Amino acid sequence: MREKITAIVPAYNEEHNIRRCLESLQWVDEILVVDSYSTDRTVEIAREMGAKVLQHEYINSAKQKNWAIPRAENPWILVVDCDEVVTPELRKEIEEVLSSPAGYGGFYIPRKNIFLGKEIKHCGWAPQDDLNLRLFRKDSGRYEERWVHADVIISGGLRVGKLKSPFTHNSYRSLKHYLAKAERYTDWAAAELLERGARVGASHIALRPMATFFKMYLFKMGFLDGFHGLLLSALSSYYVLLLSLIHISEPTRLGMISYAVFCLK
């Protein structure tokens, strides 16, 4: 018998994704959809799928998840974004490790990233490059206090393992979706930059965009992903350049969007 598990699914206006996500989670013992007051059919669909819906004002990703964790009924937490799917292989592996989890506080899970309908196997987006600590003990795991890209911190000296089977992450359906999703990250990125006191100099403008492109397209072998690898590398490079140009004077809202787009994955 495996230990019981609650899936936490943060959501906001995800009617296009949430059904597929929740279908892949019907095997868990509890599904908590933590909704940030969606204005579409997200909540309706979640309830149709048998999920428990909690609504909470969104401040940032870490705070939202940390608010939800104590409300789970079970000793293990699996955090799944609405644009992610738990494959049968990943389900099987999770159930296996939870059958004998002694000494472990959490597990990293890789992601298979889909960009504009194609799996990206390079560019730094391959599953082995995109590991996320998403499965952890309720009483041991909490997200660090960051506005963007917060990691889970495991307390109590417990070990952290790594699973082999990935989530399927349907990251961006179109360029429009890419930019719209970045817009949603604007406020969090702005707060993070202000806290860090980020400054940009001429060297950033001259070197960082080019370095980003060559790192993703050549060093990370994005050229093997064909046109999609070229486009992804170019977009990342462009936004690093735009961010640098804007932040050399002041952190405007457009600069926040640029930073967020570059960081999103």
Residue, then its C-alpha position, 0 to 999 in steps of 0.5 A: m500500500r502506498e502512502k496517500i497523496t494530494a495533488i495541488v493544482p494552481a489555476y487562473n483562467e485555465e479552461h483550455n488546459i485544466r480538464r486534461c490535467l485533472e484527467s491525468l490525476q484521477w488516481v490521487d487521493e485528493i485534488l485541490v484546485v487552488d483558483s485565483y478567482s478565474t473569470d472563465r469556466t475553470v472552477e466549473i470544470a474542476r468541480e465537474m472533474g471531482a476536484k475540491v476547489l479553494q479560492h485565494e487571492y494571488i500574490n505570487s506562486a510561492k505564497q499561493k502554494n504555501w497557503a494551499i499545502p496545510r489544507a491538504e488532507n494527505p501526507w504527500i503533496l504533488v504540485v501540478d500546473c494546469d498545462e502539465v499532464v501526469t503520464p501513466e509512466l510517471r503515475k506508476e513511478i510515483e506510486e512505487v516510491l510512495s510504497s516505500p518512501a522511508g527517509y525521503g522528504g521529496f522527489y524531483i520530477p523532470r518535464k518534457n516541454i512542448f513548444l508551439g506543438k513540438e517537443i523541445k529536446h535541446c536548448g536547455w529545455a530537455p527533461q534532464d535540464d528541467l527538474n522540479l521538486r514537485l513531490f514532497r512530504k506535506d510536513s517537510g516541504r515549503y516554497e522559499e520566499r521568492w516572487v519567481h522561480a521559487d524552489v521547494i525547501i525540504s526540512g528535517g534532514l530528509r533525502v531528496g530523490k529524483l524520478k525518471s518519468p517526466f511530466t508532459h508540459n504543454s508550455y505554449r500553444s502559439l506566440k500569442h499565448y507565449l506573450a499573454k502568459a508572460e503578461r501574467y508574470t509581470d508583477w511577480a518579476a517586477a517585485e523580484l527585480l526590485e528586491r534584488g536591486a538589479r542593475v544593467g550595464a553596457s556589457h549586458i547589452a553587448l554580451r548577454p543576448m548573444a551569449t543566450f542565443f549561442k548557449m541555447y542554440l549551439f552549446k545546448m544544441g538547439f539547432l537539432d530542434g530545427f526551426h522551433g529550436l532557432l525560434l526559441s533561442a532567438l526569442s530568448s536572446y531578443y528578450v534579454l536584449l530588450l530587458s537590458l536596454i530598458h533596465i539600463s535606464e529604469p525598470t518599466r513595465l515592459g522591462m518586467i514583461s521581457y524579464a518574465v518571458f525570458c524566465l518562463k518555461 
